[in-house]
Amino acid sequence: MPSSLANLVSKCTVFRDQKTHVTTLKLSVFDIPMLSCQYMQKGVLLKSPPFCFDDLVGLLKQSLSTTLSHFPPLAGRLMTDPDGHVHIDCNDAGIDFLVVKSPTLSINDILCPGDVPDCVKELFTFDRTLSYTGHFKALAAVQVTELVDGVFIGCSVNHAVTDGTSFWHFFNTFAEITKGASKISKAPDFCRETGFNSQVIWRSVTRARNLEPTKTTTFRMEVNCRHRLDPKLNSYYSGNAIQSIPNFAPAGELLANDMSWGANLLHKNVGRQYISELLLGMTKALLLLESPKLQGKNHRTLEGLSANECLTGTLTKSKGQGRLEELNHELKE
């Protein structure tokens, strides 16, 4: 970030030079924890080019624009939908491109022995910036700093969008295009199907545990139940409305089938009807366990209640307020 050691020369937004088919990407189970992490930083230190620095800046801008056409998520912004799911909106809002000049920093200052010097922090935009701010900040930034005897190209990328491996993929593709490649060597894969991601984890752990084929393996998923109950809860319901959903399968059957088999099983188990029945059964059982006076009795007061009603303690008029009053009366006795 420009400071007393580095002066900002220019700042602009670089956009993709071509439209792509990618529109929105839902953050995977691997991406979401990274929202609380800082932007990643990687850079390359070069000697001064044998041509005008301004020409280098122009070349980098054009190459970056082309690179973003292959990595459209980096040119987007984070968004949270009404159900609380975080997505990458590939809206081509662009990334930040800064040109900075440092009249005192040299290559030797950066490569000095020992720990990384503090001055290196000034060579990156979004230093110490949390990835969650990608909702209103660029998901990536490139800062080109002209040193006394060299050039430093620093790139910062939102950690919820890429990990280190995919970051280097982007950076290497950027370099590949800058060197004149008309076609990139490796195209990125933006598949973020949550069911398949979870299925990969389940299969990998099961295989690593070397279970007997007939042994039952279990995989649990934390699920937001607000919009899956019948009737639905209010989106702004204040309280706990998540449930750990168990998924069961024989280890041999899970590993013998392709990933779509397990993914379909996970998808089925997070369905609204399954969760409603699970919550309803659990809540009724808890009511009986918490009140010995209700145990062993044939309680029509619990019949016909929905999972929503059990969870929130409310009943619709059509179900009859009398049943809830009757239940409350028995609990007090």
C-alpha positions as CSV (number, residue, x, y, z in Angstrom):
1,M,0.0,0.0,0.0
2,P,1.5,3.4,-0.9
3,S,3.1,5.3,2.0
4,S,6.1,7.4,2.7
5,L,8.3,4.9,0.9
6,A,6.0,4.5,-2.1
7,N,4.0,7.1,-4.0
8,L,0.8,6.3,-5.8
9,V,1.1,7.2,-9.5
10,S,-2.3,5.9,-10.7
11,K,-5.1,3.6,-9.8
12,C,-7.8,2.1,-12.1
13,T,-10.1,-0.9,-12.5
14,V,-9.2,-3.6,-15.0
15,F,-12.1,-5.6,-16.5
16,R,-12.3,-8.8,-18.5
17,D,-11.8,-8.4,-22.2
18,Q,-14.4,-11.1,-23.0
19,K,-17.7,-12.2,-21.6
20,T,-17.9,-15.7,-20.2
21,H,-20.6,-18.3,-19.4
22,V,-19.8,-18.2,-15.6
23,T,-22.4,-16.1,-13.7
24,T,-22.5,-17.0,-10.0
25,L,-20.6,-19.6,-8.0
26,K,-21.7,-20.8,-4.6
27,L,-18.9,-21.0,-2.0
28,S,-18.1,-24.6,-1.2
29,V,-17.5,-26.1,2.2
30,F,-13.8,-25.5,1.6
31,D,-14.3,-21.8,0.7
32,I,-16.6,-20.6,3.5
33,P,-14.1,-20.9,6.4
34,M,-11.7,-18.6,4.4
35,L,-14.1,-15.7,4.7
36,S,-12.4,-14.9,8.0
37,C,-8.9,-15.1,6.6
38,Q,-6.9,-12.3,5.1
39,Y,-6.3,-11.8,1.4
40,M,-3.4,-13.9,0.1
41,Q,-0.3,-12.1,-1.2
42,K,2.2,-13.3,-3.8
43,G,4.6,-11.3,-5.9
44,V,7.5,-11.4,-8.3
45,L,10.7,-9.3,-8.1
46,L,12.2,-8.3,-11.5
47,K,15.1,-6.3,-12.7
48,S,14.3,-3.0,-14.5
49,P,13.0,-3.9,-18.0
50,P,15.1,-2.9,-21.1
51,F,12.2,-0.7,-22.3
52,C,10.0,2.1,-20.9
53,F,8.3,1.4,-17.6
54,D,5.1,2.9,-18.9
55,D,5.1,0.3,-21.8
56,L,5.4,-2.5,-19.2
57,V,2.4,-1.1,-17.3
58,G,0.3,-1.0,-20.5
59,L,1.3,-4.6,-21.4
60,L,0.4,-5.8,-17.9
61,K,-3.0,-4.1,-18.0
62,Q,-3.9,-5.8,-21.3
63,S,-2.5,-9.2,-20.2
64,L,-4.4,-8.9,-16.9
65,S,-7.7,-8.1,-18.8
66,T,-7.2,-11.2,-20.9
67,T,-6.3,-13.4,-17.9
68,L,-9.5,-12.3,-16.1
69,S,-11.5,-13.7,-19.0
70,H,-10.2,-17.1,-18.0
71,F,-10.7,-16.4,-14.3
72,P,-14.0,-14.5,-14.2
73,P,-14.7,-15.0,-10.4
74,L,-11.7,-12.8,-9.6
75,A,-13.3,-9.9,-11.4
76,G,-16.6,-10.3,-9.4
77,R,-17.8,-9.6,-5.9
78,L,-19.1,-11.7,-3.0
79,M,-22.8,-11.7,-2.4
80,T,-25.1,-13.3,0.3
81,D,-28.5,-14.5,-0.8
82,P,-31.7,-14.4,1.3
83,D,-31.0,-17.9,2.6
84,G,-27.6,-16.9,3.9
85,H,-25.5,-18.6,1.3
86,V,-22.4,-16.8,0.1
87,H,-21.8,-16.7,-3.7
88,I,-19.3,-15.2,-6.0
89,D,-21.2,-12.9,-8.3
90,C,-19.2,-12.9,-11.6
91,N,-20.5,-9.5,-12.5
92,D,-17.3,-8.1,-14.0
93,A,-17.0,-5.4,-11.5
94,G,-13.2,-5.6,-12.1
95,I,-10.1,-5.7,-10.0
96,D,-7.9,-2.9,-8.7
97,F,-4.7,-2.1,-10.7
98,L,-2.2,0.3,-9.0
99,V,1.0,1.8,-10.3
100,V,3.4,2.9,-7.5
101,K,6.8,4.5,-7.6
102,S,9.3,4.1,-4.8
103,P,12.2,6.6,-5.0
104,T,14.3,4.8,-2.3
105,L,13.5,1.1,-2.3
106,S,16.0,-1.1,-4.1
107,I,16.2,-4.9,-4.9
108,N,18.7,-5.3,-2.1
109,D,16.3,-3.7,0.4
110,I,13.8,-6.5,-0.3
111,L,16.3,-9.3,-0.5
112,C,18.1,-8.4,2.7
113,P,19.1,-11.3,5.0
114,G,16.8,-12.4,7.8
115,D,13.1,-11.8,8.2
116,V,11.0,-10.3,5.4
117,P,11.4,-6.5,5.8
118,D,8.4,-4.4,6.7
119,C,8.7,-2.4,3.5
120,V,7.5,-5.5,1.6
121,K,4.0,-4.9,3.0
122,E,3.8,-1.7,1.0
123,L,4.2,-3.6,-2.2
124,F,0.7,-5.2,-1.8
125,T,-2.8,-3.8,-1.9
126,F,-5.3,-5.1,0.7
127,D,-2.7,-5.9,3.3
128,R,-4.4,-7.4,6.4
129,T,-7.8,-7.2,4.7
130,L,-10.3,-9.9,5.6
131,S,-11.8,-11.9,2.8
132,Y,-15.4,-11.2,3.9
133,T,-14.9,-7.6,2.7
134,G,-15.0,-9.0,-0.8
135,H,-18.8,-8.2,-0.5
136,F,-17.8,-4.6,-1.3
137,K,-14.2,-4.6,-2.3
138,A,-12.4,-6.1,-5.3
139,L,-11.6,-9.8,-5.0
140,A,-8.1,-9.2,-6.4
141,A,-5.6,-6.4,-6.9
142,V,-2.4,-6.0,-8.8
143,Q,0.1,-3.4,-7.7
144,V,3.1,-2.6,-9.9
145,T,5.9,-0.8,-8.0
146,E,8.8,0.8,-9.7
147,L,11.9,0.5,-7.6
148,V,15.2,2.3,-7.9
149,D,16.7,-0.7,-9.8
150,G,13.8,-3.0,-10.5
151,V,10.1,-3.8,-10.5
152,F,7.9,-5.6,-8.0
153,I,4.5,-7.0,-9.2
154,G,2.4,-7.8,-6.1
155,C,-0.9,-9.6,-6.4
156,S,-3.5,-9.9,-3.6
157,V,-6.4,-12.3,-3.9
158,N,-9.5,-13.0,-1.7
159,H,-8.8,-16.3,0.1
160,A,-12.5,-17.4,-0.1
161,V,-12.2,-17.4,-3.9
162,T,-8.9,-19.2,-4.3
163,D,-6.3,-21.2,-2.3
164,G,-2.6,-21.1,-2.8
165,T,-2.6,-23.6,-5.7
166,S,-5.2,-21.8,-7.7
167,F,-3.6,-18.5,-6.9
168,W,-0.4,-19.6,-8.5
169,H,-2.4,-20.9,-11.4
170,F,-3.8,-17.5,-11.9
171,F,-0.5,-15.8,-11.5
172,N,1.3,-18.2,-13.9
173,T,-1.5,-17.8,-16.5
174,F,-1.0,-14.0,-16.1
175,A,2.7,-14.4,-16.8
176,E,2.0,-16.8,-19.7
177,I,-0.2,-14.3,-21.4
178,T,2.1,-11.4,-20.7
179,K,4.9,-13.4,-22.5
180,G,2.7,-13.6,-25.6
181,A,0.8,-16.9,-25.4
182,S,-2.4,-16.9,-27.5
183,K,-3.8,-19.9,-25.7
184,I,-3.4,-20.8,-22.0
185,S,-1.9,-24.2,-21.2
186,K,-4.3,-25.1,-18.3
187,A,-7.9,-23.9,-18.1
188,P,-9.3,-23.5,-14.5
189,D,-12.3,-25.5,-13.3
190,F,-14.9,-23.6,-11.3
191,C,-17.2,-26.5,-10.3
192,R,-18.5,-25.8,-6.9
193,E,-21.3,-28.3,-6.5
194,T,-21.6,-28.7,-2.7
195,G,-23.0,-32.2,-2.9
196,F,-20.0,-33.4,-4.8
197,N,-17.5,-31.6,-2.6
198,S,-19.1,-33.2,0.5
199,Q,-19.2,-36.5,-1.3
200,V,-15.5,-36.3,-2.1
201,I,-14.7,-35.7,1.6
202,W,-17.0,-38.7,2.6
203,R,-15.4,-41.1,0.1
204,S,-11.9,-40.0,0.9
205,V,-12.3,-40.4,4.7
206,T,-14.0,-43.8,4.2
207,R,-11.3,-45.0,1.9
208,A,-8.5,-43.8,4.3
209,R,-10.1,-45.6,7.2
210,N,-10.0,-48.9,5.3
211,L,-13.4,-50.0,6.6
212,E,-14.9,-53.4,5.9
213,P,-17.3,-53.3,2.9
214,T,-20.3,-54.2,5.1
215,K,-19.3,-51.6,7.8
216,T,-21.7,-48.6,7.9
217,T,-20.0,-45.2,7.4
218,T,-21.7,-42.0,8.5
219,F,-21.3,-38.5,7.2
220,R,-22.9,-35.5,9.0
221,M,-23.8,-32.2,7.4
222,E,-24.8,-29.0,9.2
223,V,-28.0,-27.7,7.6
224,N,-29.9,-24.4,7.9
225,C,-33.5,-25.5,8.5
226,R,-35.3,-22.2,8.2
227,H,-36.4,-22.5,4.6
228,R,-36.7,-26.3,4.7
229,L,-39.4,-26.7,7.2
230,D,-43.1,-27.1,6.3
231,P,-44.4,-24.5,6.9
232,K,-41.2,-22.4,6.5
233,L,-39.7,-20.4,9.3
234,N,-39.4,-16.7,8.9
235,S,-36.0,-15.9,7.3
236,Y,-35.2,-13.6,10.3
237,Y,-36.2,-16.2,13.0
238,S,-33.8,-15.4,15.9
239,G,-32.6,-18.6,17.5
240,N,-31.0,-21.9,16.7
241,A,-32.5,-23.5,13.6
242,I,-29.7,-25.7,12.3
243,Q,-29.5,-29.4,12.4
244,S,-26.8,-32.0,11.9
245,I,-28.1,-34.4,9.3
246,P,-26.7,-37.9,9.3
247,N,-26.1,-39.8,6.1
248,F,-25.5,-43.6,6.2
249,A,-24.1,-46.0,3.6
250,P,-22.2,-49.3,3.6
251,A,-18.5,-48.5,3.0
252,G,-18.3,-50.9,0.1
253,E,-21.3,-49.5,-1.6
254,L,-20.2,-45.9,-1.2
255,L,-16.8,-46.6,-2.7
256,A,-18.1,-48.9,-5.5
257,N,-20.5,-46.4,-6.9
258,D,-19.5,-43.2,-8.7
259,M,-19.6,-39.8,-6.9
260,S,-23.1,-39.0,-8.2
261,W,-24.5,-41.9,-6.1
262,G,-23.3,-40.4,-2.8
263,A,-24.1,-36.8,-3.9
264,N,-27.7,-37.8,-4.7
265,L,-27.9,-39.4,-1.2
266,L,-26.7,-36.3,0.5
267,H,-29.1,-34.1,-1.6
268,K,-32.0,-36.3,-0.7
269,N,-31.2,-36.2,3.0
270,V,-31.2,-32.4,3.2
271,G,-34.6,-32.2,1.5
272,R,-37.3,-30.4,3.3
273,Q,-39.5,-33.5,4.0
274,Y,-36.6,-35.4,5.5
275,I,-35.6,-32.6,7.8
276,S,-39.2,-31.9,8.8
277,E,-39.8,-35.5,9.8
278,L,-36.4,-35.7,11.7
279,L,-37.1,-32.5,13.7
280,L,-40.6,-33.5,14.4
281,G,-39.6,-36.8,15.8
282,M,-36.8,-35.4,17.8
283,T,-38.9,-32.6,19.3
284,K,-41.7,-34.9,20.3
285,A,-39.2,-37.3,21.9
286,L,-37.6,-34.4,23.8
287,L,-41.0,-33.2,25.1
288,L,-41.7,-36.7,26.4
289,L,-38.3,-37.1,28.0
290,E,-38.4,-33.7,29.7
291,S,-41.8,-34.4,31.3
292,P,-42.1,-37.8,33.0
293,K,-45.9,-37.1,33.4
294,L,-46.2,-37.4,29.6
295,Q,-44.4,-40.7,29.3
296,G,-46.4,-43.8,28.7
297,K,-49.5,-41.9,27.8
298,N,-51.3,-41.7,24.4
299,H,-51.0,-38.0,23.8
300,R,-53.1,-36.7,20.9
301,T,-51.8,-33.3,21.9
302,L,-48.5,-34.2,20.0
303,E,-50.3,-35.6,17.0
304,G,-50.5,-33.4,13.9
305,L,-47.9,-30.9,14.9
306,S,-45.5,-29.7,12.3
307,A,-41.8,-29.5,12.8
308,N,-42.0,-25.7,12.5
309,E,-44.5,-25.7,15.4
310,C,-42.5,-28.0,17.5
311,L,-39.3,-26.0,17.0
312,T,-40.9,-22.5,17.7
313,G,-43.5,-23.6,20.1
314,T,-46.3,-22.1,18.1
315,L,-49.5,-23.5,16.6
316,T,-51.5,-22.2,13.7
317,K,-55.2,-21.6,14.4
318,S,-56.1,-24.4,11.9
319,K,-54.3,-26.9,14.1
320,G,-56.2,-25.8,17.2
321,Q,-54.7,-23.7,20.0
322,G,-56.5,-26.0,22.4
323,R,-53.9,-28.8,21.9
324,L,-51.0,-26.5,22.9
325,E,-52.9,-25.3,26.0
326,E,-53.7,-28.9,26.9
327,L,-50.1,-29.9,26.6
328,N,-48.9,-26.9,28.6
329,H,-51.5,-27.7,31.3
330,E,-50.2,-31.3,31.6
331,L,-46.6,-30.1,31.7
332,K,-47.4,-27.9,34.7
333,E,-49.2,-30.6,36.6
